């Protein structure tokens, strides 16, 4: 199958949330929500991509698909862990109670129920969809705990004494909440506790991810209905520095949050630990319409997540920076995979990245993609960071569909989907711009010419 570098994009048709992100037996596995029948949302499958280095990816087809009553209308999002050499995937299965008579891939009026399922693999590539699925948490029936319909997206991790799992849910569709479960054996799960904030933090919390860093614990969650400004994407990914008491599954969530990305296209982030022990994030980049080739949806470049005090940094992964290290003099010399531009801006200065304008206004960075993005009601065209504290050094990753602006080594990031971007870079004030293209993928391709996908990755 076709390899992709820098930004993993849909192999065809539609993709959304990253799922089951894990480093397992020498490969990074990234599963993802996938509708294989057209460039729009529908009955969810899990697509599958693998990489040796988080830079070069290969799509591996469909890993999970509906086969049992509990997931007959979709395999929704979930996560992965390794235990005794096996790969375990946990995910939300969906069963429609009333199917849309005009479209069998959707339901009417959100009339469906959700259960949590598990499936295992001996090698990370083969899954027994017909006989290997187990329901580990049935649909929630106690309204004091959660919602039968909107409880989903299990994130699993190993604690000090047991396995833990967190689900996103809602309280009567008024405000989002988290549900925590514990297990000794990965099969029997017991509800322990919940955490929430209130109506101003969105009506449903999707795709929760909780993890520890050297600087403290971090919660990432994607609240639905968070924005009230009339823009199309009301659902946004946010993160909190949190405290967590494992024995009681009690989480202290502060009032203040950061957006995980200030481009407002990024959603449903998920993290894992890389081969060197760093906490690494991938996330879906939303697109308003398909690209010319008929695919829609892609993923950001991998980011190292660090907490420093109460601030959370999203740094460019060192493998990406190392791959973007062949210096060029013009973006037109870059490989089709994309390029990196490195420069600084003073107050009032502006950079033009193929039509996307990056401006420094005081101690904020603003990105304006009006010239390279479709215009429609509610379109988010201009992005802006909070006040910067660490200077104003920019590293910009750009290809034909996505521009990522890393500011001060991940103090903030702006990621913008783009259409029809040019291969030009101009910076006002005579600023020096260093340009880099991606080095040839010699290590990953060495000795693989003429081999099938099966031979090259197993």
PyMOL commands that set and color helices and strands:
alter all, ss='L'
color gray80, all
select helices_A, chain A and resi 69-71+199-201+318-323+331-333+370-372+428-430+442-445+453-457
alter helices_A, ss='H'
color red, helices_A
select strands_A, chain A and resi 3-5+13-24+27-35+45-51+56-64+75-83+86-96+112-121+134-137+152-158+163-171+175-183+190-196+204-213+216-224+236-245+250-253+258-259+266-273+279-285+295-296+298-299+303-308+311-316+326-328+339-344+350-353+356-361+364-368+382-384+393-398+402-407+412-417+425-427+434-437
alter strands_A, ss='S'
color yellow, strands_A
deselect
rebuild
show_as cartoon
